[in-house]
Amino acid sequence: MDFLKKIFGSGNDGSRDKAKDRLKIVLIHDRTDISPQLLDSLRDEIVGVLTKYMEIDTDKIEIDLDHDEHEVALVANVPVLRIKRGKIDVDKN
Amino acid sequence: MARVIVTTSGKGGVGKTTSTANIAAALARFGKKVVAVDADVGLRNLDVIMGLENRVVYNFIDVIEKTCKLNQALVKDKRVPGLYLLPAAQTRTKDAVNPEQMVALCEELKPEFDFILLDCPAGIEGGFKNAAAGAEEALVVTTPEIPAVRDADRIIGMLESMGKSPIRLIINRLRPNMVQDGDMLAKEDILDVLSIDLIGVIPEDENVIRSANIGEPMTMSLDSPAAHAYLNIAERLLGRDVPLMDLESYATRTFISKIKKFFKGSKKR
């Protein structure tokens, strides 16, 4: 039986599933590829929003896309110095 | 007023020109007045695939530069009433035309036709942007291979940001045998990752090569699986609800492949 399998079977599970997995991973990375200019502009806008609510240490901000094999995350590390408590109450009105 | 549709893919060699020629001929067979525009300046091919290469006098760059009138550049296909070709210039580069001129050309064609099909060059550079500029709708051609699907994804993103709608997918050169044997991406696999509407699946078919050799789009006469699939796409473009072909019936199963299937049976999805 094994002998017959060797002749007539292809000897593997087929390449379709492998292709699908590789395609998915390639697309995850392609779709989240970001240019340094776009990342800078994103960073500036995030900083702009955050500084409305808190004082932050703008020199130590880290914002980047974190790629692992199956997913991509936007990771931001923003050191907070002080929350602007009065400011939020003003915006609520 | 004509509907303007660009046929594009990103990757070269997946069947843009073949698709444009066959869909154009099919639409004309359904009684529509159709012009196929070869937007691949410098590398023209649509004239040859349609078998009209000996009748090309002027091209669309001549029209844009007002060297000739639009009617002088249009090549009328004598085999199917209502089918026309507007050729590309072979001795010019893609810089010879800009997106605004392409839009103006399409506006000039619109009152004369029901459908304007723009055959786009491969790539995502100027040639693509020119061809896409004039169109409202898009057909994206891909094959069941990772590089082609990847490039299709890129192109779909660009077409979406340009506001093209609807954008629909043609899966070309599918081999039902290989899909059944678990050795080729299936249409479901591709649709799953691209999240775009499908307008048709073209099975791999030797008649594509035969028809290119003789310069006659398959949808003009040949009764072949690919011709059938392209006729279906044309009908769907016309808004008719045509079910997808049963490609499995075209899977020419040999004795050996049946035995292979038997041995792989337990592993099949």
Boltz contact constraints between the chains, C-beta under 6 A:
constraints:
  - contact:
      token1: [A, 5]
      token2: [B, 263]
      max_distance: 6.0
  - contact:
      token1: [A, 8]
      token2: [B, 259]
      max_distance: 6.0
  - contact:
      token1: [A, 8]
      token2: [B, 260]
      max_distance: 6.0
  - contact:
      token1: [A, 8]
      token2: [B, 263]
      max_distance: 6.0
  - contact:
      token1: [A, 9]
      token2: [B, 263]
      max_distance: 6.0
  - contact:
      token1: [A, 9]
      token2: [B, 264]
      max_distance: 6.0
  - contact:
      token1: [A, 13]
      token2: [B, 267]
      max_distance: 6.0
  - contact:
      token1: [A, 14]
      token2: [B, 182]
      max_distance: 6.0
  - contact:
      token1: [A, 14]
      token2: [B, 183]
      max_distance: 6.0
  - contact:
      token1: [A, 15]
      token2: [B, 183]
      max_distance: 6.0
  - contact:
      token1: [A, 16]
      token2: [B, 182]
      max_distance: 6.0
  - contact:
      token1: [A, 16]
      token2: [B, 183]
      max_distance: 6.0
  - contact:
      token1: [A, 16]
      token2: [B, 184]
      max_distance: 6.0
  - contact:
      token1: [A, 19]
      token2: [B, 146]
      max_distance: 6.0
  - contact:
      token1: [A, 19]
      token2: [B, 185]
      max_distance: 6.0
  - contact:
      token1: [A, 20]
      token2: [B, 189]
      max_distance: 6.0
  - contact:
      token1: [A, 22]
      token2: [B, 146]
      max_distance: 6.0
  - contact:
      token1: [A, 23]
      token2: [B, 146]
      max_distance: 6.0
  - contact:
      token1: [A, 23]
      token2: [B, 149]
      max_distance: 6.0
  - contact:
      token1: [A, 23]
      token2: [B, 193]
      max_distance: 6.0
  - contact:
      token1: [A, 24]
      token2: [B, 193]
      max_distance: 6.0
  - contact:
      token1: [A, 26]
      token2: [B, 150]
      max_distance: 6.0
  - contact:
      token1: [A, 27]
      token2: [B, 153]
      max_distance: 6.0
  - contact:
      token1: [A, 27]
      token2: [B, 193]
      max_distance: 6.0
